[in-house]
């Protein structure tokens, strides 16, 4: 299993204020879909943080996102090991294939791959 990046997903009702605050630390916006906005380090592109009020296409907002090389293989591993799938594997309109799974402590992990 190859992990490409891990991004914390911060629940925020103040996305614009978060954008302003994190820009003071050197982050720049790399994605904004309205309901989720991601900021990244210009010098280290995989150093990112996302802010969201709610996940628009899943039943629960994830605590973190893990981008993997092969999301289908990750899904198969999680299912084979009895992990609780919170949101099934599917292609999303914004260009990712993903599923949500609950970790042993109850955190929801968004496992994704870009298409």
N, C-alpha and C positions, 0 to 999 in steps of 0.2 A: 504494500500500500504506500503510495507516494503522496505526501501532503505538500501542497503548494503554498498555502498561507492559512493563517488563523486570524479572524477578525472579530473582536468583541462587538456585540450589538447592544448599544445603550438605549434603553427605553427613555424617550424624551418627549415632553410636551412643549419644549422650547427649542426646536431644531435650528431656527435662525440664530438664536442666542448661542447655541452650541457651536454653530459654524464660526461665528465671530470669535468666541473664546478659544477654540482649538486652532484657528488661524494665527492667533497670537503666539502659539507654540510652534508654528512653522508648518502646520498641516495645510493642504490645499484640497478643495473639493475635486473628487474624481468621478462621482456619480450622484445624480439626484433624480429620483423617480417620484418625488412628491411625498410619498409615504415612507421612503427610506433614502437617506443621504449618507454618502461615504466620503471620508476625508483621508488623504494619504500623505506620506512624507515624500517630497519631491526627490530626495536623495536616496531613499530606500522604499521603492514602490510597494513592497509587500507589508510595510508598516502602516496599517490602516485601522480606522475605527468607524463604525456605522451608527447612525442615530435613527430611531424609528418610533413612531407613536403606536403603530400596530402593523402586523403583517397583513397585507391586503389580499393574499391568496391562500393563507393557511389559517388553521383554527387558533393558533397561539403564536406569539412573537418569540423567536428563538433568542437564547442568551448569547450564543456565539455562532459564527459561521466557520466551517472548515472546508476549504477548497481542496479537492483531491484530484488526482490524475484520472481515475476511473470511478466515476460515481456509481455506475451499475455494479461494479465489483464490490464497492463499499456497502451498497444496499444488500447485496447477496450475503455478505459476511454478517451484517447486523441481523438480518432475518434468520440466518442459520444458527445464530447464537441466542436467539430468543429476545432480542432487544425490542423495546416498545416503540413501534413506528407511530409517530404522532401525525404525520402527513405523508402520504404515499409518494413514491418516486414518480416524477412527472416533469415534462418540459414546461417551463414558464415563458410567458410572452416577452420577457426582457432578456432572453438569450442564455438562460441557465437551465440545467437539468438538476433537480434537487429532491431531497426528502428531508424530513425532520424526524429525529430520534431522541428519546429521553435517556439521559445518562443515569447511572446508579443512584445519584444524589437528587435526581429530579430535574436537572437542568435540561433545556431543550437545545439540541444541536442541529443547526442547518448544515447538512452535508451537500455540497454542490460541485458541479463542474460546468465550465463554460462550453457552449455549443459552437 
